Amino acid sequence: MTGPIPLSGRQPKAVRSALHVLEEVVAAGPGVTAKEISESLAMPQATTYRILNLLVAEEYLVRLPDLSGFALGRRAARLALPATTVLNTAARAVVDHMRAQTRWAVHVAWFAAGQISLIDPDPDHPAPDPSQLARFPYAFALGRLLLAEQADWRALVRDVRPFTARTVTSESELDRTLKAVARDGLARQCGEFREDRGCIAVPIRGPRDGRLVAGIALTGPAARIAEPNEEIIKLLRDHAARLAPLLA
């Protein structure tokens, strides 16, 4: 077995420079430009562009679709473990109340570091497989809440594949779908992961900063989920509002 490959004289400095660029993108937020990074770090523009191109090629960063700047990529999101959480007594009472209002399944998910964790699956109904939910978020209403928050949803999706004839796999159609989710504060999928099931989800946001922290979803028969369901959506929104100060 071979030992570790020693770093050459310049490599540690190059690694540090790449880490500084990543830190600057995190601090500045999506859309930061190469010029802004260069000026903030007092780094030569040629060096900045070279590092940015490398980080994009390795999927630690992505260029925004309009080429206006950069955002964290899929691999950067995986550097941070999502913060685990459990529902406190007050939050659990709110979710239990929601479950008592419907015969359908109610699930709660937590969002952190570009990842989704199912923190309170309905104990009386089948829940989404956590690995499938994390890997194929575009096919789930809860996952669409997360993707709709991203500067470029492609940064969190490794591959797009159909699970049923209804699965939305076209990038342009997913773009339109996620823009509607962001606009309406409501995600829905009908028979896209399982033909007989669908789900509706609404975001739970921090009351102070509006940051997406969690989501609450209701899962039921696909045909019923496709209906307007105004009363059910109102019920979801009301309980999401009650959960917001308890989870933020």
C-alpha positions as a printed NumPy array, in Angstrom:
array([[  0.   ,   0.   ,   0.   ],
       [  1.367,   3.407,  -0.943],
       [  1.643,   6.214,   1.545],
       [  0.128,   9.669,   1.249],
       [  1.286,  11.755,  -1.703],
       [  3.341,  14.686,  -0.388],
       [  2.243,  18.191,  -1.339],
       [  4.625,  20.234,  -3.434],
       [  5.717,  23.665,  -2.33 ],
       [  2.911,  25.574,  -4.08 ],
       [  0.035,  23.19 ,  -3.478],
       [ -0.822,  24.191,   0.12 ],
       [ -1.169,  27.828,  -0.984],
       [ -3.392,  26.788,  -3.898],
       [ -5.6  ,  24.735,  -1.571],
       [ -5.903,  27.645,   0.852],
       [ -6.802,  29.998,  -1.993],
       [ -9.549,  27.653,  -3.197],
       [-10.953,  27.416,   0.345],
       [-10.904,  31.208,   0.659],
       [-12.888,  31.497,  -2.582],
       [-15.45 ,  28.967,  -1.317],
       [-15.768,  30.868,   1.965],
       [-16.292,  34.129,   0.086],
       [-19.1  ,  32.639,  -2.017],
       [-20.778,  31.419,   1.181],
       [-20.397,  34.816,   2.849],
       [-21.485,  36.902,  -0.146],
       [-24.319,  34.63 ,  -1.208],
       [-25.57 ,  33.455,  -4.62 ],
       [-24.738,  35.78 ,  -7.5  ],
       [-21.367,  37.005,  -6.269],
       [-19.134,  37.813,  -9.233],
       [-15.522,  36.93 ,  -9.944],
       [-14.599,  40.611,  -9.715],
       [-16.231,  40.941,  -6.304],
       [-14.439,  37.834,  -5.036],
       [-11.126,  39.074,  -6.398],
       [-11.514,  42.481,  -4.751],
       [-12.715,  41.077,  -1.417],
       [ -9.828,  38.628,  -1.16 ],
       [ -7.21 ,  40.946,  -2.706],
       [ -6.534,  38.093,  -5.117],
       [ -5.317,  38.63 ,  -8.7  ],
       [ -8.202,  38.313, -11.153],
       [ -6.388,  35.696, -13.215],
       [ -5.932,  33.536, -10.109],
       [ -9.55 ,  34.076,  -9.089],
       [-10.867,  33.031, -12.502],
       [ -8.612,  29.973, -12.566],
       [ -9.842,  28.819,  -9.152],
       [-13.473,  29.548,  -9.997],
       [-13.236,  27.538, -13.211],
       [-11.728,  24.613, -11.305],
       [-14.39 ,  24.736,  -8.585],
       [-17.142,  24.857, -11.213],
       [-15.621,  21.923, -13.081],
       [-15.517,  19.929,  -9.83 ],
       [-19.141,  20.94 ,  -8.973],
       [-18.245,  22.806,  -5.793],
       [-19.63 ,  25.931,  -7.454],
       [-22.103,  26.586, -10.257],
       [-22.483,  29.512, -12.614],
       [-25.925,  31.028, -12.422],
       [-28.033,  30.456, -15.561],
       [-27.754,  34.127, -16.621],
       [-23.958,  34.008, -16.052],
       [-24.266,  36.889, -13.568],
       [-22.272,  35.171, -10.854],
       [-21.643,  32.027,  -8.837],
       [-23.407,  29.927,  -6.204],
       [-22.553,  26.833,  -4.196],
       [-22.747,  23.588,  -6.129],
       [-23.847,  20.072,  -5.301],
       [-20.54 ,  18.929,  -3.831],
       [-20.155,  22.009,  -1.636],
       [-23.577,  21.36 ,  -0.11 ],
       [-22.384,  17.914,   0.912],
       [-19.449,  19.33 ,   2.9  ],
       [-21.813,  20.315,   5.715],
       [-23.911,  17.759,   7.533],
       [-27.523,  18.827,   7.907],
       [-28.401,  19.841,  11.436],
       [-30.532,  17.161,  12.963],
       [-33.573,  18.171,  14.933],
       [-36.562,  16.625,  16.601],
       [-39.93 ,  18.171,  17.182],
       [-40.369,  19.648,  20.621],
       [-43.531,  18.96 ,  22.596],
       [-45.345,  22.053,  21.34 ],
       [-44.473,  21.387,  17.701],
       [-45.502,  17.755,  17.984],
       [-48.874,  18.833,  19.373],
       [-49.408,  21.045,  16.317],
       [-48.549,  18.198,  13.923],
       [-50.746,  15.748,  15.828],
       [-53.605,  18.234,  15.585],
       [-53.104,  18.417,  11.831],
       [-53.148,  14.639,  11.581],
       [-56.389,  14.51 ,  13.519],
       [-58.016,  16.765,  10.904],
       [-57.422,  14.442,   7.949],
       [-57.28 ,  10.775,   7.065],
       [-54.273,  11.389,   4.82 ],
       [-50.625,  11.15 ,   5.846],
       [-48.865,  14.213,   7.268],
       [-45.054,  14.398,   7.141],
       [-42.618,  17.08 ,   8.314],
       [-39.188,  17.653,   6.742],
       [-36.227,  19.766,   7.839],
       [-34.017,  21.709,   5.412],
       [-30.365,  22.517,   6.089],
       [-27.184,  22.895,   4.036],
       [-29.074,  22.21 ,   0.817],
       [-30.302,  18.88 ,   2.127],
       [-33.645,  17.492,   3.212],
       [-34.325,  15.263,   6.207],
       [-37.658,  13.687,   7.087],
       [-37.835,  14.462,  10.814],
       [-41.414,  13.466,  11.586],
       [-42.935,  10.89 ,   9.215],
       [-46.547,   9.997,   9.894],
       [-46.447,   6.853,  12.085],
       [-49.794,   5.619,  10.737],
       [-49.003,   5.856,   7.016],
       [-46.168,   4.865,   4.655],
       [-43.522,   7.578,   4.439],
       [-41.208,   8.505,   1.556],
       [-37.942,   6.629,   1.546],
       [-35.402,   9.128,   3.002],
       [-32.682,   8.204,   0.504],
       [-35.05 ,   8.597,  -2.455],
       [-36.328,  11.899,  -1.121],
       [-32.762,  13.197,  -0.752],
       [-31.571,  11.94 ,  -4.13 ],
       [-34.62 ,  12.784,  -6.258],
       [-36.17 ,  15.853,  -4.593],
       [-37.754,  17.05 ,  -7.84 ],
       [-40.228,  14.132,  -7.701],
       [-41.577,  15.056,  -4.243],
       [-43.551,  18.094,  -3.112],
       [-41.283,  18.546,  -0.071],
       [-38.223,  18.325,  -2.294],
       [-39.631,  20.956,  -4.629],
       [-39.882,  23.388,  -1.725],
       [-36.127,  23.026,  -1.236],
       [-35.273,  23.263,  -4.939],
       [-37.43 ,  26.353,  -5.422],
       [-35.233,  28.203,  -2.897],
       [-32.015,  27.598,  -4.825],
       [-30.306,  30.014,  -7.172],
       [-29.987,  27.036,  -9.517],
       [-31.841,  23.854,  -8.551],
       [-29.515,  21.795, -10.764],
       [-26.811,  22.225,  -8.124],
       [-28.735,  19.853,  -5.835],
       [-29.9  ,  17.314,  -8.406],
       [-27.422,  14.748,  -9.646],
       [-29.683,  13.146, -12.233],
       [-33.278,  13.449, -13.372],
       [-35.139,  10.288, -14.241],
       [-38.784,   9.296, -14.682],
       [-40.455,   7.1  , -12.08 ],
       [-43.873,   7.107, -13.736],
       [-45.284,   8.452, -16.968],
       [-46.197,  11.621, -15.065],
       [-42.748,  12.463, -13.697],
       [-41.591,  15.892, -14.791],
       [-38.078,  15.433, -16.205],
       [-37.764,  18.279, -18.715],
       [-35.464,  21.004, -17.367],
       [-37.623,  23.738, -18.842],
       [-40.775,  22.259, -17.317],
       [-39.056,  21.828, -13.958],
       [-37.952,  25.458, -14.175],
       [-41.57 ,  26.534, -14.672],
       [-42.79 ,  24.224, -11.917],
       [-40.268,  25.49 ,  -9.374],
       [-40.917,  29.124, -10.254],
       [-44.599,  28.482,  -9.536],
       [-43.667,  26.874,  -6.195],
       [-41.615,  29.929,  -5.246],
       [-44.403,  32.269,  -6.352],
       [-47.307,  30.448,  -4.696],
       [-45.603,  29.039,  -1.6  ],
       [-47.124,  25.683,  -2.489],
       [-45.691,  22.5  ,  -4.029],
       [-47.696,  19.647,  -5.467],
       [-47.005,  16.427,  -7.308],
       [-49.61 ,  13.97 ,  -8.541],
       [-48.457,  10.449,  -9.367],
       [-44.898,  11.427, -10.261],
       [-43.076,   9.064,  -7.901],
       [-45.835,   6.507,  -7.425],
       [-48.71 ,   6.501,  -9.841],
       [-51.315,   6.078,  -7.121],
       [-49.969,   8.68 ,  -4.682],
       [-49.478,  12.416,  -4.643],
       [-48.597,  15.107,  -2.128],
       [-49.066,  18.783,  -1.337],
       [-46.503,  20.708,   0.704],
       [-46.119,  24.21 ,   2.086],
       [-42.998,  25.854,   3.512],
       [-42.317,  26.635,   7.158],
       [-40.254,  29.808,   7.363],
       [-38.434,  31.581,  10.137],
       [-40.698,  34.367,  11.422],
       [-37.828,  36.869,  11.597],
       [-35.9  ,  36.345,   8.378],
       [-38.29 ,  34.336,   6.205],
       [-35.659,  31.623,   5.773],
       [-36.942,  28.206,   4.73 ],
       [-36.391,  25.882,   7.687],
       [-38.898,  23.073,   7.188],
       [-41.905,  21.896,   5.256],
       [-45.151,  20.114,   6.044],
       [-46.742,  17.817,   3.502],
       [-49.954,  15.913,   3.113],
       [-49.897,  12.688,   1.076],
       [-52.923,  10.949,  -0.389],
       [-54.438,   9.409,  -3.54 ],
       [-53.046,  11.103,  -6.65 ],
       [-56.473,  11.847,  -8.109],
       [-57.582,  13.558,  -4.896],
       [-54.328,  15.52 ,  -4.576],
       [-54.9  ,  16.875,  -8.103],
       [-58.156,  18.516,  -7.002],
       [-58.132,  22.199,  -5.88 ],
       [-58.275,  21.145,  -2.196],
       [-58.624,  24.723,  -0.989],
       [-59.698,  23.704,   2.516],
       [-56.809,  21.257,   2.891],
       [-54.277,  23.811,   1.625],
       [-55.616,  26.362,   4.099],
       [-55.288,  23.766,   6.852],
       [-51.655,  23.127,   5.847],
       [-50.836,  26.84 ,   5.751],
       [-52.466,  27.464,   9.135],
       [-50.465,  24.679,  10.776],
       [-47.244,  25.759,   9.027],
       [-47.74 ,  29.244,  10.489],
       [-48.218,  27.73 ,  13.955],
       [-45.07 ,  25.624,  13.546],
       [-42.845,  28.469,  12.317],
       [-41.971,  30.031,  15.713],
       [-41.538,  26.546,  17.208],
       [-38.985,  25.348,  14.619],
       [-37.072,  28.504,  13.697]])
